[in-house]
Amino acid sequence: MKTAAKKVRQTGALLLCTTFLLLAACGGGGSQAATGEPYDENSKATISWLNILHTASPPTDTILNKIEEKTNADIQFSWIPDASKEERINTSLASDSLADVVTLTLLDNSSVRNSLKSGLFWEVEPYLNDYPNLAKISEDTRRSASIGGKLYGVPFQKDLARNGITIRKDWLDKLGMKVPHTTDELMEVARAFTEDDPDGNGKDDTTGFVDRSDLVYGAFKTLSSYFGTPNIWQVSEDGKMTPEFMTDSYVKTMDYMKTLYEKGYINQDFAVTAKTDQQQKFAQGRAGIYVGAIFDSKNLLNMAKGLQDDMDLVLVNDMTSTGNEADRAIWAANNGIGGLLAFPRSEVKDEAELKRILKFVNDLMDEESYALMTYGIEGTHYTVDDQDAVTITDTDLWQQEVQPFAASRPKESGYAIHDADPLKQESDKLIADNAKYAVLNPAYSLESETYNTQGSELQKMIMDATYKYILGELDRAGFDAAVESWKNAGGATIISEYEAAYKESQS
């Protein structure tokens, strides 16, 4: 374990680590085992953690101190801003500037996959059943998070399918419209929210949809589910693999988005809009349809306070393009895997050290740790009733001291303690309901050497072509030509390699 004093507590300390090659220095010195210090699984450990920051600034020490008490550990965080995680992680892997624990969220990134396969990180599955919380990780989850049949870290366990649609119900009511449940009905709501003055201010200042520059976690992929598009890959009964963008349903989704764009039913700058700006536009009353994680609804409503105090939201997860219940489907993000907590062999020198860190991760999965990282400290950040329902009492303090830890929870659901907010409870209910209709990616744990080396570059070709089609810069022939270019540049080889890997996995 690392023996240096705690680092990276405040925003200023974060800036010291923005040059990525300094991250090793931020982490500290050598391991306890290497320095000859007495060591066992129950000893107090100093653990460095290279982690992703999803908020504007890192947390203060308040919650960190409590987590350290709970886990009997001195935790040294080196934070990477989410916006630059891919570049920073790639650089860190290339330079071997890591930490005892490394958060790897981009498991489809070729540099990440190659590093995992190369033996840079410990294989952990042989140890999981020795720890009560880690032992509960299902076989399906372990298999989905494996690469080449081996599990190189503790999976972040996410809800299987979290996406849906948040709509301004007060606008629907004002216009005398019903909650939509088909894509055609949703298009009509988008039209009305754009053209019929839903906020009643007499100005042409609203759109139906507000979206962001993200074809996965923005509107596109969720809408694509409603048209029956497979989740990244589709496998036939005879083992043939088809990428999602070579299906008719993908094209239907592009056509749907193109119509929204051409008619002005979506913010015209969606292709360059950041998530924070998207949410601000919704909170400011500039749009009435938000497609993304259903639980974002609570945050959207909170952001609207003082701006749109009459805002009333309805959540929809039973959307189809046909109106047929049997056609319900929703894509499962990474098959419910949020990434890995991985342990580099360069930092975690031996099995004894690995076991101590696994105990640390196991302790992070206790309900007490989950409550700390989700809600904070009872009496300081929240109150809780006799039904384990939590009410945040100081939102500003919670955002500063607690919220930055939320993305670091190894497991996100299955606990008794829960949010008392009705909108959050409704979103939790719909997310649980989504699991029955979740569409998995059959290639998620399969190996393609060409994808590992060229996947990110090739995927960018399709993303660019998709945006250009929606924005009217490419017609269907142009999009099809881009797909052919993808095939010729290595895509056809990826298909063949995935088909071979799938066949092997079924034998």
N, C-alpha and C positions, 0 to 999 in steps of 0.2 A: 504493500500500500504506500501511498505518498506520505512523506513526513513533513513537508513544508507547511507553513501556517496557512490559514484560510485565505482564499483569493476570490476575486470577482464578485464582490458583494454589492457594489453600487454601479451606476451607469459609467462613471469614470473608469472603474476597473474594467468594465466591458471594453472600453475603447483601447485599453492597453493590450487587449488580446485580438484586436481586429486584424492585425497582421498575423496570418494564420500560422506562420512558422514559429511564432512565439508561444503557441498554445502549450507546447510541452513544458516551457518554463512556467507558464501559468499553473500547470498541473502540479508542479513540485518536484521532489527528488525521487530517490529509489524506493523500492518496496520494503515492507517490514521484513519479509523473508530474506531479502538480499542483505539487509543490514544486521541480520542475526538476532533481531528482537524476538522474544517469545511470542508465539502466535497460535491461536486456535479460533474456532468458529464463534466462540462467545466473547472474544476479546474486543476491546474498543478498536475500531479501524478508522484509518484516514483514507477516504475514497475520493478520487478525482473523477469528474463526470463532464464529458464533452456533450453539451445538450443544446436543444433547439429552443429559441426564445420566440414566442408568438405574440408578445406584447411589446409596447414601445420601450420599456425599460425593465431590467431585472428586478426581482423582488428584494425587499429588505430582509433582514435576518429574523424577523419575528417568527414566521412559520418554519423557516429553516432550523432554527434552534430547537423547536419542538420535534421536528422530524429527526434531528440528530439524537435527541434524547430517546425517542421511540426506537430507533434503529441501532443505538449505541455506536454511532459513527460520526466522524468529523468529515463533512462533505465539502469538497472544493469544486464549485461549478465554474466551467468556462462556457459562456453562452454564445451561440451563433444565431444572429437574427434570421428568422425564417425566410425572408426575402432572398438571402444570399446563401442558403444552406447547401444547394447543389455544388456551387463553385467552391465553397469553403470545405465541404466534406471531401470532395475530389482532391483538393490540394492537400488536405490533411492525410488522406490515405496514401497519396503519392510520396509524401515526405515522412511518413510514419510519425507524425506529430499528433499523438493520440492521448488517451487517458484510460484509467482503469475501466470506466464505463463509457461507452460511446453510443449515443442515440442515432440509429440509422433508420430513417423513415422512407428513403427512396430505394426500395428493394428492387425496382425495375431499372435502376441506374446501372449502366454497364461497369463503371469503375467500382461501385459498391459490390456488385455480384462477383466480379473477378477477384476482388480483395477477399471476400468471404470464401470463395472456392480455393484460393491460394493457400489457405491455412494460416492467414494472418490473425484469425480470431479462434477462440476456443469453441469446440463443439460441446454443447451443454446437455443434450437430451439424456445421456447416461446418468446425469446427476439430478434431474428435476424431481423424480419421485422420492427423493430424500427430504424434501421440504413440503410441508402441508399445503401451502398455497400454490406453489409451482406444480405440485403433483396433480392439481385439479385442472390444469390446462389440457383441453381435450385432444384426442388423437387427431381429429380433423384440423384443429388449429395448428398443432405441431407439424402436421404434414404440409399444410398450406404455407407455413412460414419456412419450410425447409428448402434448401437449394442443393440439387444433386442428391437428394435423399438425406441430407445432414442438416441439423438445426444448429446454427452458429450464433445463437443468442436467445434471450427470453422474449417471446413475442409480446408486443403491445396488443392487448385484447380489446378490440373495439366492437361496438354494436355492428351487426352484420350489414344493415342497410339503413342509413340515417337520413336519406334525402326525401324531399317532398316539396310542396308548394305552400307558401304563406301569402294570403290575400287580404286586402283591406275590406273587411266585412261591412264597415260603416259606409264605404263607397258603393258596395253592392246594394245595400239597403237603400241608399239615397237614389240609386238608379233603378230600383225595383227589379234587381236581377237575383237569380238564384246562384248558389255555390256551384261552380262548374265541376263536372266529373268526366268529361271527355275533352280531347284536345281541340275539337271544333268549338265546344262551349267556352273553353279557355281563350281561344282566339277571339271570340265575340266579346268576352270580358275585357281583353286587351284593347280591342277597338273602342269599346265604350269608355274605358278609363282614359283613353287618349283623346277621344273626340267629343264626349258628352259632359265635360266639365264636372267630374265626380266630386271635386272639393267645393264646388259652388262659388268660386271667386270670380267667375266671368272671364277668366283668362285661359289662353291656350298654353298651359304650362305643366301638363302632366303627360306621362306615358303609361302604358299598361305594364310592361316588364321593365325591370332594371337589372342589368346583368354585368358581368365583369369579364376580364380577359383570361378565361379559364374554361377550356372545353371539357374538363373533367368535373371539377367541383362547382362550376357555375351551372347555368341552365341546360347546356347542350346535352350532356350525358344523361341527366335525369329525364328530359323530354324524350331522348332517344330510347330509353327503357319503355316509355309509354307507346312507342311505335314498334316495339318488339325487337329492338337491336340487341344482339348478344353482348356480353360483357367482355369487350376487347377481342376475345376469340370465341369462335363457335366450332364445336367438334361434332361431326356426323357419326352415325352408327358404325360406319366402316372406318372411322378414325381420320377422316379428312378434316384438316383445319382451315378455317376461313377467318381472316381478320374482319373486325366489325365494319370497317369502312368499305368492304367489298360486298355489303349486303344492301338490298333494296330499302330496308328500314332505316339505314344510316342516311341514305339519300333523301328519304322522306323527311327525316329530321332536319337536314340541311335546307330542304325546301320550306319547311315550316319556319325555321329561323330567318330564311331569306325573305319570306312574306312579312314577318314581323318587322324586319329592318326596312324593307322597301316602303311599307305603309306607315312607318314611323311609330309603330306600337312598342318599340323598345328603344332605350337610350341609344342614340346614334354613335356614341363613343364607347360602346360596350367592349369593343375589341382592344381598347387600351385603358380600361377602367380597373383600378385596384379594388380589392374586396372592401377595404375600409371606406372608399369613396362610394361604392355601390350601396353599402349599408347606410351611409349618411344621406344619400339621395332618397332612399326609402323613408328614413326617419324624418326627413324634411318635407315629406308629402309630395315628392316629385314623381312618384310611381306607386303602383298599387299591387304589383305581383313580384314576388321574390322567390326564386327557385334555388334551393340549396339545402343545407342541413336544416331539418325541421326545428331543431332546438335553437337555431338562430333567432326564432320568433321572439323569444323572451328578451333577448338583447336588443332587437329592433324596437320593441315596445318601450323598453327602458330608455333607449337613445332618443325616442320621440317625445319624451316628457318635456314640457315647456315649449315644444315646437308644434306637436300635433296631439294635443291632449284628448281629442275626441277619437283617436285611433282605436279601432276594434279589429282584431285579427281572427281569421279562421284558417285552420290548417287542413290541407288536403293531401291524402296519400293514396287514394283509390282512383287515380286517373288512368284512363286507357284511351286509345285512339278509336276503339270500336264500340265502347259502351258495354262490352261483354266482360262480366266478372272473371270469366275463365282466362281472359287475356291479361289480367293484372300481372305486372312485373316491375321490379326495381333493381337496379344494379347494386351489387355488393362491393363496396370499396375494398380492394385488396383482399377479398374473401374474409373480411373482418379482421385483417392483420394491419395494425398501424405502423409496423416496422419492428425493429429488434433493439433490445438493449444488448449490445455486443461487448465482448471482453477481449482486448488485444493481447496476444501472447507476449508482445514486447513490453507491456506494462504489468500484466498479471503473470508473474513469473512461474508459478507452480500451482499444483492442484490445491494445496492448502489455501492459498490466496484466492483462488477461484471459488472455493467452497464458502469462504467468508463473504465474498461479494454476492454470491447466490443467496446466502442467508439475508443479506441486506435487501436484495430485491424482493425476496419472500416477505420480509417485514413490511416493505412498502405496500404490499397487497392486503395487509390487515385492514379491517374496517376503520380503526382509529387513524391509520395513516391516510387512507382514502378521504376520511372526513377532513383532516387537516389540509390536504392538497386540493380539496374541492370547496370547502366552506370556511375553513379557518379555525378559529378558537371560539368555543361557545362562550357567550357573554361579552366577547370583544367584537367578533365579526357577525355572529348569528345567534338566534335563539332556536330552540327545538321543542316541539310539543310532545305529548305522550304517544303520538303515532309516528315518531321519528321524522316528522316533517320540519324542514329547516326554513327559516326566514332570515335573509341577510338584513342586518340592522344598520350597517354602515357601508354603503356601496363603494364610496371612494376609497375607504381603507381596504376593503376586500379587493378592489381592483389593483391596488398598490402592493399589498402584502400576500395575497392568496392566488389571484388569477394566473400569474405567470407559472405556477406549478401545475396547472390543470393538465397541460399536454405531457407532463412527465409521469402521469399515473400509469403503471403497467397494466391496470385493468380498470374499466370504466363503468361497469354495471354489475348487478347482482348483490348489491348491498341494501341493508334495511333502511339506512338513513337516506332521505330523499328531499327534493325541493318542494316547498309548500306552495310555490307559485302555480296557479291553475294552468297557465300556458305551458310551463315546463312539464307539468304532469301530463298534459294532453300530448305534448311532443314525445314524451317517454312512451306513452301508450301506443302512439302511431308507429314509433320506431320498432317497438316489440312486434306490432302487427306486420310491419314490413318484412320481418324475417321469414314469414310464411311464403312470401312472393319473391324472395331474393334470388337474383341470377348471379351465379359464380363465374369466375374466369377459369376455364378448364386448363389453361396453360400457366397459371400463376406459379406453380412450383416446378414446372418443367424447364429443361435446359436447352438453350440454343446458343451455340458458340458465336454464331454470326450476330444474334441479337445482343449478346454480351459486349461485342466489340463495336457494333454499328447501330444498335437499337435506338439510342437517343437521337442520333443524326437522321436516321430513316424516319422516325416518328415525327420529327420536325417537318419533313417534307409533306406528310399528310395533314398535320395541323395547319401549315401555311395554306395548303390547297383548300382545306375546309373553310378557313376564314375567307379566303378569296371568293369561294363559291357563294357564301352567305352574303358577302358585301357586293356581289355582282361583278367581280373582277375576273371570274372564270365561269364558263358555261359547263354543261355536263360533259361535253367532249374534252374540255380542258381538265376537268377533275379526273376523268378516266385516264387521260394521258399522264397525270401526276401519279396515279396508281400504277400504271405501267412502268414509270420511271422508278417508283419504289421497288417493284418486283426486280427490275434489271439491276438496281443498285445493291441488291442483297436480300430484298424481301422474299423472293421466291425460295431462296436458300433457307431463310428463317422458317417459312412454312414447312419445308421438307424436314428440317431438323426437329421442329415441334411435333410433326407427325410421327417421326421415328421415336422421339422421347415418350410421346403418349402411348405408342404401341408397346414400348418396353415397360411402361408403368402398369399396363394392363395385364402383362404376362405373369 
